[in-house]
């Protein structure tokens, strides 16, 4: 039974890696765009067309979120109780923050899609900041998940 | 700003405004008991036998339902009136305020040892 949940957790983690890459490219491209193509790794990230990432970001976000919702009860029973027992309050609080950040981010997805569908100078600031909020939420969630998995992951 | 963009912005803003106090005061629409696999309507205490009660799903339901109702009402308001509000700015400003509020509520996790 636990192996089944671990497989789901690993798929959840892999999807999160893809999402992390996509949202980071989109956020950097929106907040720090290049005026002309420049060589190098950073220049390549800055010059991506963020519109190309929108559907992928939304699809990966929803898929990762739904998988997380499925795994969440197992965390609540098998992991959170251990965190409380060993008084690991900071990782527990980080996970609490993760779930709230993701819920708030989920509600931003429709407007994120619409802003990117008709990307313009008029919505550039709002588009960049909404994408930035999503990026921060995804990074926070990824790092928190990684820390929690280190504390009480598969095989622990 | 198109009507669809405005309504999507209103949904995100309403969701954030409803969600922050919902998680703080536990206005959950449903409770899930993971060991028994039982859903209960509204806020329910943990069942016996050391089973935890999960409220977070209910927070999302509360905020989503509330935000949908607000968005549906906003759709009825004439565009001329709605155009006066800075929806684009509120779209990011309100969620950031909600995140700060949630962070403040969760602050004890960072300070207790």
Interface residues (C-beta under 8 A of the other chain):
Chain A: X69 X72 X73 X74 X76 X77 X80 X81 X87 X89 X90 X92 X93 X94 X96 X97 X99 X100 X101 X103 X104 X106 X107 X108 X110 X111 X113 X114 X115 X118 X122 X123 X125 X126 X129 X130 X132 X133
Chain B: X1 X2 X4 X5 X8 X9 X11 X12 X15 X16 X19 X23 X32 X34 X35 X52 X54 X56 X57 X59 X60 X63 X64 X67 X88 X89 X91 X92 X95 X96 X98 X99 X102 X103 X106 X108 X109 X110 X112 X113
